[in-house]
Amino acid sequence: MLTFLQEVRYAVRQLRKSPGFAALAVVTLALGIGANTAIFTVIESVLLRPLPYQHSDRMVYVGPADADGFQSTSWITYRDVREQAQKLVNVALFSEDVGVVQGKEGSVSVVTPGVTPSVFKLLGVQPLLGRTFTEDEGQTGGPQVVLLSEGLWRQAFNADPAIAGKTIRVNGKPRTVVGVMSSGFRFPETMGQDLQKGLWLPIQATTEMQKDRGSHFFYIVAGLKPGVTLDQGQAELAAIAQHIHQIDPEKGKDIAFRITNYHEMLTRSVREVFLALVIGLGLVLLILLILHRVADRIAAHATERAADRRTGARMAHRGADYRARAGAQHATTQRALLTCGQRLPAASGQPKGRDQYQCCHRQNSFA
């Protein structure tokens, strides 16, 4: 524990010595942690979290083979798939639309998707109040009913607990409210957040819809039976398309189906955006890493230069001392040579020689 505290104090001291480097390190860590948290949140909430429906992993979208995303088809084609498919269950239909509902305080513009009653069996959801649509309410000429979202129920009808069974006006026509769906129910997800304050109408095939295969206003969803794979479902749909070619060679000759996991269809566009986000984030992190490395090198270089300056100063100080001492000794030697040079010849009358050298050597030693 003591060693750890010492290391912490040392780290703090080092950071105080280089505040710019410390700030860059903190910013880099903050951006890295924030980016990773954001990425994980997106992955978990959009790509990994299953849809809030029963057997959502087996829920599929059936659409035209030449379409990359959601593309509408006709009610007649839906009827053919529903009646002939043996590997699919709860084949259902939905549509997208907008309308006007008359609330207690005036008219409200809302989204009004249409669904067949089998949608609720496919999804396995229950209403917050009342009930969902019955099979009779999905038939031609069936009762005019409506399902409210919880948000619309609270906003336009003041969360009336006795709303089920009452009549309201949708697009100027009276409809009986049969139930209220909870705020977590947002099918079809293709309509976005507007469904939080929307409503649902039952799809009731008109005479024109039952005759014209070219009226493309609907989307087919279904569930794979347990043990059935997407390839097996695709093979069955190919056989159904061949049968349609035979019974309707004029308008059904170009029909071909593609079966896709419903969750994958919903997240396909998000995956592309997410991939671009990951690439951009990777570039940002790479730049931050490079900046971090550059700052590290600059800090290390600055530390080395400071150490070199301190070492140079010490060496210069020592050199000055050495030169001072050497200069003092040189001066003493010169004085000794001068003294000996003047003293010996005067005393002996002989030229300077070995005796002079010995004298000077002794003088220098004494100095």
N, C-alpha and C positions, 0 to 999 in steps of 0.2 A: 504493500500500500504506500509506503514511504517513497519507494522508487517511482511509482506512478505519479505521485504528487510532485516529485522532483522533475519528472519529464514534462508534466503539465506546466510548471513554472518556467522551465527552460523554453518550452514552445511559446509561452506568452511573451517572454523576453525577446525571442527571435522575431515574433510578429511585431512587437513594438519597434524593433530596429528597422523593419521594412513595412511601413503602413500601407504603401501602395500595393505591394505584393499580397499582403494580408487581405486587403479589400478585394483584389481580383480573385483570390482563392475563395473568399466567402461568396462572392457573386457567382462564380462558376459552380460551386456546390449548390447554391440556391436554385439556379437555373436547371441544373441537372436533376435535382430532386423534384422540382416542380414539373419538369417535362415528363419525367418517368411516371409521376402520379397522374398527370393528365392522360398520358397514353394508356395506362392501366385502367383508368376510369372509362375511357372510350371503349377499350377492348371488352371490359367486363359487362358494361351496360348495353352495348350495341351488338357486339359480335359473339360474345360467349353466353350471355344470359339467355336462357330459352324463353320463348313466348309464353305468356300466362294462360295457356290452353292445355287441355288434356291431350296427351300423345302429340304434342306439337312437333316432335321429331319426325312423325309420320305424315304431317300435313303437307300437301303439295299444291302447286299451281299448275293448271293445265291451260296452255295457250298455243297460239300459232307457232309452227316450227321456225318461221323466218323472223321471229321477233326476239330481241335481246332482253327487253324488259316486259313490263305488263302491257298487254295489248288485248283489246276487247274482242269479243266474238258474239255470235247471235244466240238467241234463246233456243232456236231449233237445234243448233249444234250442241248446246248444253243438254237438251232433252235426249239427243242421240247418245251422248256419253253417259248420262245418268241411267238410261235404260239398258245399255249394252255392256257397260263395264262390270266385270266380275271381280276384279282385284282391287277395286276402289270402294270405299264406303262413304255414306253421307255426302254425296256429290252435291255441291251447293253453288249458288250464284250470288254475286253482289254487283252493284252498280254505284256510280258516283253522281251526285246531283246537289243542287242548292235550292233553297226555298225560303219562304217567309212563314213564321208561326205567330199567331196572335196570342200574346201573353196578357197578364193582368194589367200591365202598365203600358201596353202598346205592342206594335209589331216588332219582331226581331228577325233579322236575316241570319239563317243558320245553314249548315250543311245537312243534307237529307239523303244519305246513302240508302239504297234499296237492298234488301237481302231476302233470300228464300228462307222459310222456316227451318230447313235442314242445317243452316249455318250454326244455329245454337246447339244442335246435336253434335255437329262436327267439333265445335270449340269446347263443349262441355261447360258452359258458363250459366250462372243463375242471376236473375235480376235482383236489384236491391229492394224493389217493391213490385208487387203484382206478378206477372208472368211474361213469357216471351210469346212469339207468334205460334199459332196452331197451323196444321196442314190446310185446314179449310180457309184460313186467312191468306194463304198463298195461292189460292186457286183463282181462275178467271171469274170476275164478278163477286169475289169474296168480300167479307166485311171490311169496311174502311177503318183501319186501326193504326196506332202509332206507338212507338217506344221512345221514351225521353231519356236523354243523358242526365246524370246527376247534376251536372253543372247548369244545364238549361232548366231543370226542375227547380233548382234553388234560385236561379236568377229571375226567370220569367213567371214562376208560379209560387214563389215564396216558400218552397219546400213543403207544399201542401201534402200532409201524410195520407189524405183521402183522394189523391189525384187519380188513382186507378179507377176506371169506370166512368170518368168524366169526359165530356166532349170538348175538344178544342178545335180551332180552325188552322189548317195547314194549307198554304197556297190558296186560301179562300174557300176551302172545302172542309166540312165537319169531319172529324175523325175521333174515334174513341181511344183514350189512353188505356193501354193494357198493362203497362209496367214502366219501371224506371231502372236503367242499367247503372251500375256503380261507376265511379270515376275512373277505375282501372280498366274498363272495357273501352277499347278504341279501335275496334274492327269496323271497316278496313283501315289498316295503318297507313295506306297510301294517301289518305285525306288529311293526315297530319294532326296538329294540335287543335284544329277547329272542332274535332269531334268531342272535345271536352264539354262543349256547349252545343251539341247537335242533337239529331233525332234519327230514328230508323223507320223506314216504311217497308211493308211487305211487297215483294215483286209479284205482280199479278199479270200474267201474260195476256196481252190483248189479241184480238183477231189478226191484226197485221203482224204482230210479233210471231204468231204461230204459222204464218205463211211465208214470210220473207227471211231467207237465210242471210241476206245481205245487211240486215239491220244489226250492226255491231255496237252494242251498248253495254255488254256484260262481261264479267270475268268469272272463270270457273275455278273453284277450289274443291279439294276433296281430301280424304284420308286414305293412306295405304292400309290394306288389311295386314294384320300381324304376320310377319314372315315374308311379306312381298317386298321385293327390291324395286328401286327406281327403274332398272333395266327391264324387269318383268312388266312393270306398269307401262313403260314406253312401248314394249312389244305389243301389248294389248291395245293401246291407243292407235298404233299403226294399223292394226287389223280393223279397228272401228273406222278409221279414215278411209280404208279401202272399201268398206261397206257403204259409206256415205257417197263415195265416187260412183258406186253402182246404182244407188237409189236416187241420186240427184246429180246426174252427169253434167248438167248445165252450170249450176251454182256451187256444187260441191266438188268439182274436179280438182281444185287447187288446195283443198283442205289437207293439212298435215299438222300433227300435234307434237308438242314438246312438253314433257313433264319435268318439273323442277321443284326442289325443296322450297317451301313457302318462305321460311326464314332466310334462306339464301337469296331469294328474289328480293326481299325487303332490304337486305344489307348490301346488295351488289353495288349500288351507287355509293354507299357509305364506305365500302371497302376501297374503292378507287380514291375517294377523298382522304381516307385514312392512310393509304399508301403514300400519297403525296405529302401528307403531314409528317409521316415517319421519315421520308427522304429529306424534307426540309429541316426537320428537327435534327437529323443526323448530321447535316451540313453545319448547322449552328453549333452543335456539340463539338464537331471537329474543329471549327474555328476557335471555339473557346479553349479546346485542348491545346491547339497550336499557340494561342496567346498565353496560356498558362505555362507552356514549356518555354516560350520566349522570355516571359517575366522571370521564370526560374533561372534561366541562363543569365539574364541581366543582373539579377540579385546575386548570383554566385560570382559573376565577374566583378561586380562592385565590391563584394566581400574580399575577393582576391586582391583587387587593387588597393583596398584599404589596408590589408595585411602587408602588401608589398611596400606601401608608403611607410607603415610603421617599422618594417624591417629596414628599409632604406634609411630612415631617420636614425635608427639605432646604429647602423653601420657607419653613417656619416659622423655620428657623435663619437663612436669608437675611433674612427679614422682621425678625427680632429685631436683626440687625446693622444693617439699614437704619434701624430706629427708634432704635437707640442712636446712630448717627451723626447722624440728623436731630435727635434731642434735644440732642446736644452742640452742634450748629450753632445751634439755636434759643436755647440758653442763652447762647452767645457773642454772638448778635445782641442779645439782651435786655440783656446787660451793656454792649454798645457803645451802645445807645440810652440807657441810663441815664446812662452816663458823659458822652455828648454833651449830653444834656438838662441835666445839671448844670453842665457846663463852659462852654458858649457863652453862655448868658444872663448868667452871672456876670461874664464877661469883657467883654461888649459892652454890656450893659444893654438889648439889644433882644429882642423876642419870638422864639420858635423859628420858623425858616423854612427857606429853601433851604440856608443855610449849615449849619444843624443836620443837614439830610438828607445833605449831602455828607460831613460829618464822620462821621456814622454809617455811611455807605456805605463810606468808607475803612476805618473800624474793622472793619467786617464783612468787608471784603476781606482785611485783614491777618489776621483770625482764621481 
